[in-house]
Amino acid sequence: MPCLVGIDVGTTNCKAVAYDIDGSIKAIAKHKTVTYYLEDNWTEFDPGQLWESVQTILKDLSNQLKGESIDGIAIASMGAAGVLLDENDNWIHRSITWFDTRTKQIADWWRKTLGDEKVYSITGFVPNPMAGITKIQWIKNKMPEKFNKVKHWLSMQDYIAYRLTGKAGVDYSIACRTMAMDLKNKCWSKEILNHANIPVDICSNLKRSGELVGRVSNKSSLLTGIKEGTPVYAGGMDYVCGAFASGLCESGEVLSAVGTSEQILMVTDEPANDIKNIKTNFTCVNYVVNDKYYIGGQVISSGVILDWFCNEIGKKNVSELVSEAEKSPIGAHGVMMLPHFRGKYVPGADPLSKGAFLGLTTSHTRGDVVRAILEGLCYESTVIIENLQEVTNKEISCVHVVGGAVNSPFWMQLKADILGKTIICLDVPEEVTLGAAMIAGIGSGVYSSPSDAIQKTRKNETVYKPDAECHEKYHMLMNEIYKHIYPALKETNYRINRISEILNKECLMKDA
């Protein structure tokens, strides 16, 4: 029986899961991802620790499999976060996280020098701090002498593949998140790289998802327990692999992947990067199968807000707090929550936007606040999906949802009622690793095609239909109140950011 392994190098955890041909889990291992929180809301990953985490989970997986042969491995990972290695394969700076916005000035530089329209027409990206190339430029500016010795610029996917095989290969769906890839011609853009003064020869070889990167080396075999020579295939962006595992491979299909953030995408036949839509900030980039593309956006802070509230304020677990939220009525007795805790991405990027609770009084309960969090997240994703329909000129009939949120029927019914569309939740407990494993199965020939992989691993569905009466009430709340919150707070948030920078500088001067 074939054995396929998917690895997910994620923001919260690193996971490795071994699957049977039908998508059944044979073994699973995970290790927490450590995030370093610095001053000014800067955040970083330690590449060495991430590689050690992968070694740990692969050793665990190997022990569980008891020597069973692995037909193929593919890696899914977060996007944008990059690793720079010197000639001795040592990293020169910790990896700046994908949600770190310290590179806002560099994104502004791209707008002023090459221009939004030019960058968008080449890469499908509107210049913003999330783009991987801005993280690398920031390091380059801070450490020019060390940058001159860089041998490899790797994203997280190809960094782990490189450690396993000694070969640097990255799939299109990850490479395009750097904002350095030519979207239509599927190659590194010399114009973009030359403008940033970054040599193309430090970039990984571009691969289609499922294309062989290399084979596990003897050194890595000893470190991980994975048999030497095991093939490693190019995987994909984490939530894009999850979309594939959820059955998306045809144009017009939509996925919402709810985790730390909420990623929303629609599969398309061609890049949807018309200049007239540039202000939406939607990314129009490469999908993982059938040479298709997708247009997508994200709610940068989603599940992380609920976790934050549970840990710092609620002091109870998520399920208990959601039970309290169920007792609160539609509209949470007037409490509203804006989920811009890590900024706003679409429609229209604003990294300086902040999270907010409005309408609070001493009569409100903890359940009201939790319901406001869940409703706010659903409002925000609904705004994104409404804009997707406008940009693509396609009416969306249903949305597939994956991630931890699908375990909450209350949350999913809220999503259906606020969006006003059918929500389809698949029983895919580890959709990202399954998608990566399916890609490895295509590469190794276990599956004959993407549709064959979907058919053989298809899981049970739970369907949530919108309640018409509830939707009408939410529609009124969203249009009359929610959509006015961000514009009303925008200038105030800019002032908060400006004054905070002044106060932080004063504190640093006193400490010095």
URTA-V998322 format. One record per run of one state. SS is the DSSP state (hx for helix, st for strand, lp for the rest). FROM is the first residue (numbers start at 1). TO is the last residue. If there is no record, write none. Layout:
# URTA-V998322
((SS | FROM | TO) (SS | FROM | TO))
This chain:
# URTA-V998322
((lp | 1 | 3) (st | 4 | 9) (lp | 10 | 12) (st | 13 | 19) (lp | 20 | 24) (st | 25 | 32) (lp | 33 | 35) (st | 36 | 37) (lp | 38 | 38) (hx | 39 | 41) (lp | 42 | 42) (st | 43 | 45) (lp | 46 | 46) (hx | 47 | 65) (lp | 66 | 71) (st | 72 | 77) (lp | 78 | 81) (st | 82 | 86) (lp | 87 | 90) (st | 91 | 91) (lp | 92 | 94) (st | 95 | 96) (lp | 97 | 103) (hx | 104 | 113) (lp | 114 | 115) (hx | 116 | 123) (lp | 124 | 131) (hx | 132 | 142) (lp | 143 | 143) (hx | 144 | 147) (lp | 148 | 149) (st | 150 | 155) (hx | 156 | 165) (lp | 166 | 168) (st | 169 | 171) (hx | 172 | 178) (lp | 179 | 180) (st | 181 | 182) (lp | 183 | 186) (st | 187 | 188) (lp | 189 | 189) (hx | 190 | 195) (lp | 196 | 199) (hx | 200 | 202) (st | 203 | 203) (lp | 204 | 204) (st | 205 | 207) (lp | 208 | 211) (st | 212 | 215) (lp | 216 | 217) (hx | 218 | 224) (lp | 225 | 230) (st | 231 | 237) (hx | 238 | 245) (lp | 246 | 253) (st | 254 | 258) (lp | 259 | 261) (st | 262 | 268) (lp | 269 | 274) (hx | 275 | 280) (lp | 281 | 282) (st | 283 | 286) (lp | 287 | 292) (st | 293 | 299) (lp | 300 | 302) (hx | 303 | 314) (lp | 315 | 317) (hx | 318 | 326) (lp | 327 | 331) (hx | 332 | 334) (lp | 335 | 335) (st | 336 | 338) (lp | 339 | 343) (st | 344 | 344) (lp | 345 | 349) (st | 350 | 350) (lp | 351 | 355) (st | 356 | 358) (lp | 359 | 365) (hx | 366 | 392) (lp | 393 | 397) (st | 398 | 403) (hx | 404 | 407) (lp | 408 | 408) (hx | 409 | 419) (lp | 420 | 421) (st | 422 | 426) (lp | 427 | 430) (hx | 431 | 444) (lp | 445 | 449) (hx | 450 | 456) (lp | 457 | 460) (st | 461 | 464) (lp | 465 | 467) (hx | 468 | 511) (lp | 512 | 512))
